Amino acid sequence: MYLTPQHVLLAGATGLTGEHLLDRLLSEPTITRVLAPSRRPLAEHPHLENPVGEPAQVLPQLSGRVDIAFCCLGTTIKKAGSEQAFRAVDLDLVVAFAKRARELGARHLIVVSALGADAKSSIFYNRVKGEMEAALKAQDWPQLTICRPSLLLGDRTEPRLAEQLAGPLSKLIPGKYHGIEACQLARAMWRLALEEQDGVRVVESDELRKLGK
């Protein structure tokens, strides 16, 4: 019998989508514990555990059983400073987080990837996202849900110029290329957490928008 998750592990709680998802998780009456490691402190909440520090030091110290894990980690090449630094976050850190989540007992991982993710892509960003997806599939999760949003819309603490310019245009593009609000993505991820489906499921941006209404 499938039970609603009570103990949750969340990575990327300080990001655009992660902030919305954290608010959603902490407002759910069925959730008794949200374990959310981060580089900077989060606002206090009775159900929130927030180990603070660099991921390499924090991940091994995480403890306690978790039912499900959400991964909203991600950066940009510009912010990271180089392609190598970008890979360290969007590939290596995501995979390390997922491995630790499995060790803590999570049977379902919901991860934010990107539209166009493809390990064979000639586009570096899409290729890294595709490699990340392949690495997670190789971990043999009982249930793995891969979310592939298009351009994320919302108010960031640190605005991204490319997103500010492309955002209005993305709202005019139909189908899965239509921009998606970060709050919609967060709502969709929680709805996906309530679905029991063994194996791998890839959810494209148009479906995420519908789930997030």
HELIX and SHEET records of a PDB file:
HELIX    1   1 LEU A   16  SER A   27  1                                  12    
HELIX    2   2 PRO A   55  VAL A   58  1                                   4    
HELIX    3   3 LEU A   59  GLN A   61  5                                   3    
HELIX    4   4 ILE A   77  ALA A   80  1                                   4    
HELIX    5   5 GLU A   83  ARG A   87  1                                   5    
HELIX    6   6 ALA A   88  LEU A   93  3                                   6    
HELIX    7   7 VAL A   94  GLU A  103  1                                  10    
HELIX    8   8 PHE A  124  ALA A  138  1                                  15    
HELIX    9   9 LEU A  161  SER A  170  1                                  10    
HELIX   10  10 GLY A  175  TYR A  177  5                                   3    
HELIX   11  11 ALA A  182  ALA A  193  1                                  12    
HELIX   12  12 SER A  205  LEU A  211  1                                   7    
SHEET    1   A 7 LEU A  48  GLU A  49  0                                        
SHEET    2   A 7 ARG A  33  LEU A  35  1                                        
SHEET    3   A 7 HIS A   7  ALA A  11  1                                        
SHEET    4   A 7 ILE A  68  CYS A  71  1                                        
SHEET    5   A 7 HIS A 108  VAL A 112  1                                        
SHEET    6   A 7 GLN A 143  ARG A 148  1                                        
SHEET    7   A 7 GLY A 199  GLU A 204  1                                        
SHEET    1   B 2 LEU A 152  LEU A 153  0                                        
SHEET    2   B 2 ILE A 180  GLU A 181  1                                        
END                                                                             
